[in-house]
Amino acid sequence: MNAIEIVKKAYIYLNEKDIPSYFSLMSPNVEFYQTEELPWGGQYRGFDEIKVFLLKIFPLIDSSVEISHYIQAGNQIVAIGKTSGVAKLTGKKFSCNLAHIWTVKEEKIVRLEVYIDTDAMNAALV
């Protein structure tokens, strides 16, 4: 699979909440980053820390990601789209613009940087 196919597969698995298959696309030392302005934000490295990230986010939101287009720049893929869903504690719906920057090396995801409209997401969480 090429880098874009790997990233597209990652979104399928993530939207299905198929975490074992999602992790199968990643390097064991994968890194995630999301702004600390969100309750689940921070830097995470490796499967154990990524599980912590997921354990923080899954109780707070039920969401899916829809990507409108991809931009490939070497081993990096920028995915532009929206994340939509509901904040579980408030019941508020959200739809936030996003940009994800994926780095794929040797057919494995090695890094994911997540950028979303934090104001819109935080408004749904409170």
N, C-alpha and C positions, 0 to 999 in steps of 0.2 A: 504494500500500500504506500502511496505517496503521502506527503505531509498533510495535504488538505483532506484526503480520504480518512486519515487517522483522526483528525480534529472533528470531521463530520460524524464519525463513528462515536467519538467521545460525547458529543451532544445527544446522540440517540440513547446511549447508555445512561447518561445523566438524567435525561428527561424520563426514562423508564425506571430510574432509581436502581439500576443494575450496577451496584458498586463493584462487585468482583470483576465484571467485564470492563468497567471504567478503568479500574486499576491495572488490568491486563495491558492497557495501551501505554502505561507509564513506566519510566525508569524507576527503580527502587529508591533513587535519591531525588525524585521529582520535587520541585519547589513550587509553592503557591504563594501569591501575594495578593492581598486586598487591603484597601485603606482601613486604618484602625478607627475611622469615624463610624464604622458599623460594628455591632456587637460581636460578630464573628471574624472581624478583620485581623490582619497581622501577617507575619511571615511563617510559613509552615514548610517543613522539609521531611521527605520520606513518608512512607505509607502510614506509620503510626501517627505522625503529626497531621497528616491529611485527614485521617479518621477523626481526630479531635476537631478539626475544622468542620467536618460534616456533622459531627455530634452537636456543634454549636448552632449550625444553620438550620438543620432539619426540624428541630422543635419550634423554630421561630417563623419559618415561612414554608408555604407549599407553592412551588413555582415551576415554571418551565421556561426554556430559553428558545427563542426563534431567531435565527440568524438570517439577515437579509442579503448580506454579501461577505465575501472573503477576499482578503488581499494577501498574496504571497510575496514575501520579501526574503529570498534565500531560505534559511531553515526556520524562519518565523512566519506565522500566519496570524493576521489580524482579522478577527471576526466582529462584524458590526451587526447589532440587532437590538432586541428587547428581552427583558425578563419580566414575566407577568405572573401574577398569582394573588395569594392572600396571605396577610400576616396572621398567624394562628392565634396569637394572644389578643389581638384587637378586632379581628374579623374584617379589617380594611383591605380592599383590593389595591393592587399596585400594578403599574406598567412603567418600567424604567428603561431608558436607553442604556446601551452598554457597548463597550469595546473590550474584547478579550485579546490578549497577545499571548500566543502559544509558541513555544520553541520546541521543535521536533528534531532529534538527532538519532541517526541509526534506527529509524522507524519506531522510536519511543518518545513520548512526551517527557521533556525534561524540565519545563517551566510553564507556568500559567500565571499571567498577570491579569487581574480582574478590575475593570473600571466601570462603575455604574453611576447613575444619577443618585448620589448619596442623600441629597435633600428629599427626593421623592421616596426613597426607601425608608429613611428615618421617619418621615411623616406617617407612613403606614404602620410603623412599629410602635408608635405612641398614641 
